[in-house]
Amino acid sequence: MWFEIICGLVIYSLYKLFFSDGDDVLDVETSDSTALFAVADRLSKLYDGAKVYVGLRIPDADTSSPQPIDLVLLNKGEAVVIAVKNLSGFISVKPDGSWVSESLSKHKADHHPDPGFWKLRAYIGLDLPQGYFSCKVILSNPTVCTIQSSSFPSEIITYDQWVQMKPEPKSMLSGWMKGAFRGGKKEMQESIHQKLDFILSTAPMWDRLELKGNKYVLGEFMEFKGKQEDVQALRHIKRSKISRLVVQKTSMLGFAPSRLQVLYARRDYRSEGTSTSDWKEASVRSSTEVVFQLDNSSKVRKFKLSSISSMSQSA
């Protein structure tokens, strides 16, 4: 019996060594961040030509902590601030505006604060046309069950309403989308649109990790961990200098590579794009780790570079 157990452990170790990158990302809390990017991607398809900003951190002088904003949709003549609630179970809204979610399995009620949007409005600081600035809450989880959804505020878009939304026609507004996002629409001058685009594009944001399997993590990049020569090779990747890195890996016959190529681009405040010639390259072990603090949490996680597709750093 012991012989079979030992053989099983040896086989499992060999599998992890040669056929896996050694980093199990399935147990990482990525669902909320992944839901944000899924909603943002669908919004960009529903609203042709619109821009969606993900994971803003608006300065808050009152609390000395940044106010997180999930999404901002900037479309022709309007800006919609969106909170994405990736909640499951039964959802209800209390008279004080707080949210209560009760899991079907845990039978425990969790209270969620009312998503505040006024901080962003103050941060923008522009005299906007009446009705231009609006707020919405999207319930993105298919397992959510709303209690008395008919009594929910009009700003709340239930999951059923969300999946029924159709792309915006080129020449007119659809009835549903006009009701969901277009209340009080006013014409906006091009100069206002450009100013808002600049403000939102340069606003503080969470750093983001794109993991294998189309998963995302928002938070703050802390440092690299690993062999001294690998950390030394990545020493130039600092927030003030580098805006983005991409991890390239090659594998033959399913074997996990022992080394990875890390491409990183220097931050250029003068232009949005980065040409191919501007990318630098470093070769490091695949076991090198990225230390990352999750957004709105005190938790610090370590991700192996072999599980990362790219990382973007806010200025």
MOKACOR-V30744 format. One record per residue. N is the residue number from 1. SS is DSSP state (H for helix, E for strand, L for the rest). PHI is phi in whole degrees, 0 to 359 (NA if undefined). D_LAST is the distance of its C-alpha to the last C-alpha in Angstrom with 2 decimals. Layout:
BEGIN
n: <N,N>
ss: <SS,SS>
phi: <PHI,PHI>
d_last: <D_LAST,D_LAST>
END
This chain:
BEGIN
n: <1,2,3,4,5,6,7,8,9,10,11,12,13,14,15,16,17,18,19,20,21,22,23,24,25,26,27,28,29,30,31,32,33,34,35,36,37,38,39,40,41,42,43,44,45,46,47,48,49,50,51,52,53,54,55,56,57,58,59,60,61,62,63,64,65,66,67,68,69,70,71,72,73,74,75,76,77,78,79,80,81,82,83,84,85,86,87,88,89,90,91,92,93,94,95,96,97,98,99,100,101,102,103,104,105,106,107,108,109,110,111,112,113,114,115,116,117,118,119,120,121,122,123,124,125,126,127,128,129,130,131,132,133,134,135,136,137,138,139,140,141,142,143,144,145,146,147,148,149,150,151,152,153,154,155,156,157,158,159,160,161,162,163,164,165,166,167,168,169,170,171,172,173,174,175,176,177,178,179,180,181,182,183,184,185,186,187,188,189,190,191,192,193,194,195,196,197,198,199,200,201,202,203,204,205,206,207,208,209,210,211,212,213,214,215,216,217,218,219,220,221,222,223,224,225,226,227,228,229,230,231,232,233,234,235,236,237,238,239,240,241,242,243,244,245,246,247,248,249,250,251,252,253,254,255,256,257,258,259,260,261,262,263,264,265,266,267,268,269,270,271,272,273,274,275,276,277,278,279,280,281,282,283,284,285,286,287,288,289,290,291,292,293,294,295,296,297,298,299,300,301,302,303,304,305,306,307,308,309,310,311,312,313,314,315>
ss: <L,H,H,H,H,H,H,H,H,H,H,H,H,H,H,H,H,H,L,L,L,L,L,L,L,L,L,L,L,L,H,H,H,H,H,H,H,H,H,H,H,H,H,H,H,H,L,L,L,L,E,E,E,E,E,E,E,E,L,L,L,L,L,L,L,L,E,E,E,E,E,E,E,E,E,L,L,E,E,E,E,E,E,E,E,L,L,L,E,E,E,E,E,L,L,L,L,L,E,E,E,E,L,L,L,L,L,L,E,E,E,E,L,L,L,L,L,H,H,H,H,H,H,H,L,L,L,L,L,L,L,L,E,E,E,E,E,E,E,L,L,L,L,E,E,E,L,L,H,H,H,L,L,L,L,E,E,L,H,H,H,H,H,H,L,L,L,L,L,L,L,L,L,L,H,H,H,H,H,H,H,L,L,L,L,L,L,L,L,H,H,H,H,H,H,H,H,H,H,H,H,L,L,L,E,L,E,E,E,E,E,L,L,L,E,E,E,E,E,E,E,E,E,E,E,L,L,H,H,H,H,H,H,L,L,L,L,L,L,L,L,E,E,E,E,E,E,E,L,L,L,L,L,L,L,L,L,L,E,E,E,E,E,E,E,E,L,L,L,L,L,L,L,L,L,H,H,H,E,E,E,E,E,E,E,L,L,L,E,E,E,E,E,E,L,L,L,L,L,E,E,E,E,E,H,H,H,E,E,E,E,E,L,L,L>
phi: <NA,297,297,295,296,296,298,296,295,296,297,296,296,296,296,296,285,255,246,222,277,81,233,272,268,292,269,273,282,249,297,295,295,297,296,301,290,294,294,299,296,290,298,295,276,289,246,296,88,279,244,238,254,245,69,282,231,273,302,231,291,287,251,61,233,292,271,284,238,296,220,228,261,252,239,295,82,197,225,241,270,236,257,257,257,270,262,235,84,267,243,218,244,278,304,278,93,284,258,232,241,239,288,289,267,273,53,227,273,250,259,238,294,296,293,272,244,293,297,292,300,290,294,298,69,256,276,269,300,299,84,287,261,221,228,219,235,251,269,265,270,294,268,281,229,273,265,54,297,295,267,293,302,296,289,269,252,289,299,298,293,297,286,272,293,246,302,290,298,294,253,209,264,289,300,292,292,295,286,279,235,250,301,67,293,232,292,238,293,299,295,294,299,294,296,294,299,294,297,288,290,258,291,301,225,292,293,223,250,256,262,298,81,56,250,229,225,255,167,226,291,257,190,259,232,158,298,302,292,287,298,294,293,258,296,281,277,240,303,289,246,243,261,204,227,233,260,249,221,240,219,246,58,84,284,287,290,276,229,233,260,251,260,223,248,290,289,235,281,270,218,276,266,229,284,299,290,275,279,254,225,221,250,222,291,291,278,300,244,255,269,222,267,291,295,53,207,269,287,244,243,245,241,290,302,294,261,253,267,199,219,243,246,286,291>
d_last: <57.67,55.58,55.72,54.21,51.41,50.57,50.68,48.35,45.79,46.05,45.59,42.55,40.98,41.67,40.13,36.89,36.86,37.59,36.81,33.74,30.30,31.06,28.27,29.44,26.59,29.09,29.20,25.47,24.55,22.80,24.99,23.02,19.73,21.93,23.76,20.69,20.06,23.83,24.12,21.26,22.99,26.32,25.17,23.97,27.49,29.29,27.71,27.91,25.35,23.21,19.46,18.23,14.83,14.57,13.34,11.97,11.65,13.33,13.88,17.55,19.40,22.51,21.47,18.58,16.94,14.57,16.71,16.00,16.84,17.96,18.22,18.52,21.00,21.05,24.45,27.02,27.79,26.09,23.08,23.75,21.75,22.75,23.11,24.17,26.81,27.53,30.61,34.00,37.47,38.81,36.52,37.70,36.33,37.87,39.02,36.25,33.62,32.71,32.81,35.15,35.10,38.03,37.98,41.15,41.23,40.11,41.98,39.49,37.84,34.12,32.83,29.50,28.29,28.35,24.98,24.05,22.49,23.29,20.07,18.26,21.21,20.93,17.19,18.00,20.72,22.66,26.39,26.59,29.93,31.85,31.28,28.08,25.83,26.99,26.20,27.37,27.62,28.26,30.27,29.25,31.39,34.84,36.48,35.84,38.96,38.77,41.48,43.01,40.30,42.43,41.69,37.91,36.06,35.62,31.82,32.23,32.51,34.48,34.13,37.34,36.15,32.80,34.56,37.04,34.59,35.23,33.21,33.29,36.20,35.53,37.93,38.09,36.52,37.96,39.75,37.68,34.26,35.46,36.46,33.35,30.61,32.38,34.13,34.43,32.82,32.79,32.21,28.92,28.65,26.43,24.70,23.68,22.35,20.22,18.86,18.05,16.39,14.09,13.44,12.86,10.76,8.19,8.83,7.00,8.07,9.61,9.12,12.23,15.16,17.82,21.09,24.45,26.60,23.99,22.54,19.06,17.43,14.60,13.38,11.40,11.74,13.90,15.70,18.24,21.92,24.94,27.24,26.42,26.55,24.12,21.51,22.18,21.71,18.16,17.30,15.06,12.58,10.10,6.43,6.60,8.80,8.76,7.25,10.57,13.91,17.30,20.31,23.64,26.90,30.50,33.36,37.07,39.49,37.01,36.45,33.02,31.68,31.52,28.64,25.56,23.70,19.91,18.32,14.78,13.10,11.43,8.35,10.29,9.37,13.09,13.76,12.91,14.92,15.38,19.00,20.88,21.55,17.93,17.82,18.73,20.85,21.78,24.74,24.83,27.11,26.65,27.05,23.74,21.72,18.17,18.00,16.15,16.53,17.48,16.23,18.62,20.52,21.31,22.07,20.54,21.37,21.78,21.56,23.35,21.73,24.88,23.94,20.45,20.10,16.36,13.02,9.65,6.42,3.78,0.00>
END
